[in-house]
Every structure is written in C-alpha cells, then in structure tokens.
C-alpha cells in the first residue's frame, strides 16, 4: 500500500510538471541556435586566419617565457 501511494504521488508530480507552462524552463531551441551560430563564427574566423592566430599566440608565449 505504501509503494502504491508513493507511485501515485510521483505520477501526480510528473503530470503537474508536464501540464504547467513554466516560464523558468527556458528556450532550448534558442540556446541550440546560439551555440551552433557561435561555433560557426569561430570556424569562420579560425579557418582563414589560422596561421596568423598561431603566430600571434606563439609570439605572445615566447615573449612571456623568454628570460631577459
């Protein structure tokens, strides 16, 4: 009887969560679109300027690690 009451309470809570329009849930497709667009921008910048970026980072690391 106790397991039945627990299962009934769990189902009622689940049904309540699925039925409500919770404004705190967020917009998952919007976040997916932002993530994909950010990755596309990174690739669009990285592909043509890869050599320049690698050289700039190498120069920066060399200037920091080289002792005067």
C-alpha positions in Angstrom: 0.0 0.0 0.0 2.9 2.3 0.8 4.5 1.7 -2.6 1.2 2.4 -4.3 0.9 5.8 -2.5 4.5 6.7 -3.4 4.0 5.8 -7.1 0.7 7.7 -7.2 2.4 10.8 -5.7 5.3 10.6 -8.1 2.9 10.3 -11.1 0.9 13.3 -9.9 4.0 15.4 -9.5 5.2 14.4 -13.0 1.8 15.1 -14.5 1.8 18.5 -12.8 5.2 19.4 -14.3 4.2 18.3 -17.8 0.9 20.2 -17.7 2.2 23.6 -16.5 3.7 26.2 -18.7 6.7 27.0 -16.6 8.4 30.3 -17.7 11.6 29.2 -16.0 12.2 26.3 -18.3 13.9 28.4 -21.0 14.0 28.1 -24.7 16.1 25.1 -25.6 16.0 25.6 -29.4 17.1 29.2 -29.0 20.1 28.1 -26.9 20.9 25.4 -29.5 20.8 28.0 -32.3 23.1 30.4 -30.3 25.6 27.5 -29.7 25.6 26.5 -33.4 26.0 30.1 -34.6 28.8 30.7 -32.1 30.6 27.6 -33.4 30.1 28.7 -37.0 31.6 32.1 -36.2 34.6 30.6 -34.5 35.2 28.4 -37.5 34.6 31.3 -39.9 37.3 33.3 -38.1 39.7 30.4 -37.5 39.9 28.9 -40.9 41.2 31.9 -42.9 43.3 33.4 -40.1 44.7 30.2 -38.6 48.4 30.9 -39.4 48.2 34.5 -38.1 46.5 33.3 -34.9 49.0 30.6 -34.3 51.9 33.0 -34.9 50.4 35.7 -32.6 49.9 33.1 -29.8 53.4 31.7 -30.3 54.9 35.2 -30.2 53.0 36.1 -27.1 54.1 32.8 -25.3 57.7 33.3 -26.4 57.7 36.9 -25.0 56.3 35.7 -21.7 58.5 32.6 -21.3 61.8 34.1 -22.5 64.0 35.4 -19.7 65.6 38.9 -20.2 
